[in-house]
Amino acid sequence: MLTALDQIANQNHLQLLKAAIPYIDSSSQKMVSLFIKVLEMQNILRFYEHTGNCVQACNTGADSPGMIDMLTDMRSYCDESEGEMIDQCIQLLSTLELYSIFAQSGADPSALF
């Protein structure tokens, strides 16, 4: 799974070239790998040269994406232990968000516990 930035960087089918690296003779792998990275950087620079281009999270809600949205997206790129740690962060942030809503409403937030 590619991130939004990877999709920009890997234009021109660079993933195909990356998949071919193990089949290239060992003396050429380093140069081909570096060449691919240079092409990725060129694609990123080209993308950002156009005024107004930026990578943004899509959100259908009224609020802009927040920390929980970011962590949820990041979770899909984690191994199991990293995912558990992110899940704990998400739970903590959700609890803090709920606490804040109660506090703003004038209710006693300690009644949650």
Phi, psi and omega in degrees: 000131181260143173284171178300319179293322176298322179296322177291314183294326187264024174300170180065026173060039179294336177298326178296319178294321179297321180294335182277344186305315181298342183263357178271148181301148189301330181289340181259346185302317182299312182293319179295318179298315179295321178299318179297317179296322177297317178297321177298315179297321177299318179297319179294314179299318178299319180298313184281346177294330180282119182304133178095345178286131173203161178264122181228152175283139176276143179211130180269347181280178181284330182272155175285156181301144182242195183299319181296319177299317180297314180296322178298317177295318181296329183303327183289351179252011186258156168278182188298314183291321177295321179297320178297320179294319178294321177301319178296320177297317179297317178297318179297313179297321178296318178296316179297322178296315178297317178301316180296320179297316178298316182296321180289332182280352181090355178284161179278107182300334180291344177292345177291333187253000000 
